[in-house]
Every structure is written in C-alpha cells, then in structure tokens.
Amino acid sequence: MMETRYEVLVEEKDSPMLFGVAGGEGLEARRLTSDRAEAERLVDALNRNGLSPAHFWDVIEDFRHFW
C-alpha cells in the first residue's frame, strides 16, 4: 500500500493568497489559511506522521478550530 503524501495548495488569485492542503485520492482542503508557513507546518506534520486519508477531514476540522 502506497503512503499518501500531502502538499500545500496555493490560491494565487485570492488577495491575500490563501493556502490549503492536497493529498492522494483527490483529497483537497482549500482556503485554510493566509499564512503559508502555517500551511507548510500542517503538511509537514501530516507527512511526518503518515496520516491516513481516512483521518484527513478530522485533522482539517481540528486545524480550522484550534490553529
């Protein structure tokens, strides 16, 4: 089974630019933050911990409420 890798999504047309997260299996959470470094830290944590796609939306929901 191949591990899902996550990456930062960039919405350049928005002002300010907004960032989100994309992963395998068509997972995309757009417009999460205007802070690129924050989005990069989230992606780094998802990849470092090998987040399963089954838990992606739980983590995104926590991010929206707590970060």
Secondary structure, 3 states (H helix, E strand, C coil): CCCCCCEEEEECCCCCCEEEEEECCCEEEEEEECCHHHHHHHHHHHHHCCCCHHHHHHHHHHHHHHC
